[in-house]
Amino acid sequence: MPRLALATVVAIVLSAAWLWPRPTAAIDPHLDPGVVPGSCAACHEGHGVSRSPMLPAGQKEVCLECHDSQAGADRKRAAGRLAFNTAPQMLGKTLAQPFTHPIHDQAFSRREPGMVTCSSCHSPHRSAPQSAAGDDRLPGTRKLSPRDATRWEYELCQSCHGSEGLATQSLFDSSRLFNPSNPSYHPVEGPALDRSPSVVAELSGSEINCTDCHGNSDRSGPAGPHGSAVPYILVDEYATVDGTEEAEGAYALCYRCHERSQVLDTSPFPLHRLHVVEARASCATCHSAHGSIENRALIRFGEETFVGGVGPSLASGRLDFVSFSAGEGTCYLTCHGIDHAPERYGAGAVPIPELTRRVQ
């Protein structure tokens, strides 16, 4: 092709690229000159720190120049690198909360082994899908990854928190617990096989997301699992220690999706009120919040557990849960000195006199 003709084609293509109507969701704010008039120079330097992607400092420091506080954003505006009509989300207060997602100060990219940084979860050069913020999604619908719109949010989380599935024995690999081949699991990777009757009607049969439980406990602050006042970066209170008095606030996280009255009074398990209200056992004592590789109803007995006060039955040596059907089963365990050796509930079961006597 003659040089002039080639130049003409290139000019037409470039003109079309600029003039062609583009959806606003496809433009990353960092690449939008109406938001970041400083363009690439707003974050990058010509040379930058050695072996970094031309950054003047660690990625966390660079990102927080705009996303830490209003004062920091004002400095960027005064330098002409951030538009005055913008309102970037401020993470300073969130990251100062007692429980935060670890971010390494010295990391320059997500590809550095063993380090977590902002781009581990976010893409600074590609627009995040709208659903990543959750603003345009109804409860019970899957969210997309804020780093890659072709993947789900849980896949992003499991890139660090679980990738080996059932093959691993690691307690820190959540993928083994969410696996839809398990007898029970919270419906993150797929709808639940056995629907709990206590689940609120609008969520029954639906899927949930990691950030439905893990995120900012401050409703007025930015969403996402950056930091929380609640342990495990939870969006609401979840008492995991036995001895806690049952209250709507103590188990606010559970009661976001599960009807409190259904759990305590009409659950298929007839002894919920006895355990949770009278004996003050935590939900976490019996249930895994993620899933179970062996048991129905998220029961954790017979699997690895960090729960204090629970151990094998003194009489049988077993730590096990046997379910005959919903609302009928047998527990083998010792819980705070009370030996279930075993104890049966449901059809044909008799009251648990030792437990009943101790909690009265």
C-alpha angles and dihedrals in degrees: 000000000000115000093243093051092048091050090051092052092048091050091051093049093049092048091050091050091056098039100040110104109253127192111250091230089066094060114084110222089231090059096043110100088205089064103029108028089173089068115193091347089066088077108008133064126206093251105004125176114336113271092009126114088262093288122150092218142356114315094248092056092047094050094046091056085082102018103046106071143340090256092057092048090050090056090054090049091051089052090054094245099109127043118246093229095058129102111198116192111263116225101174096099092040094053089049092061119110096256119043140163107258115253119181114230094211100045117114100184142007090253095072108109115251095002130113121204139160095278090054085081105014134054110220092192102043128059115253115236114259091241091062088075091047092224095119099036127094119227111274097034127113121256124220124236112270088219101046124022091202092066137057125253093245090056089057092049092048092052083080104015100047137350106149099071119196091347093076130074093196114130088211095058105091094183091080090058099044093047109129090221089069121100089244138006140153104267101255102119094030143348116293117264093212112042116213112229089219093065111109113259097247091056099043110124092005133120126243135207135233090246092055085077105018117059147078115336088202105085091197093055131077116293125240136072096292097116144331142185088232123079118259088027091278124171092224140020118287115177107213098173124087116240094050113134110242112250137147089253095048092060099026091136093058093042092056087078105013122066107240095215091049092051095049103036114017104029118129085242101077096199101059095108092046092053102036103033105027102028091032094224115167121241086238092061092072105016134060111221091218109036148285128256093202111023141059122236092035090282110169102197115119091029132084111292139177092198111130121222094029123103143139120308110273092221100045103021089229128131100191147128122214118190120197093179140321105311096013129083150105133255126207110193148097114244117187092331096316110119116215095194080178122321120193127206133190127027112020094006123135125215119277099243098184094052092042092051094048096051096047 
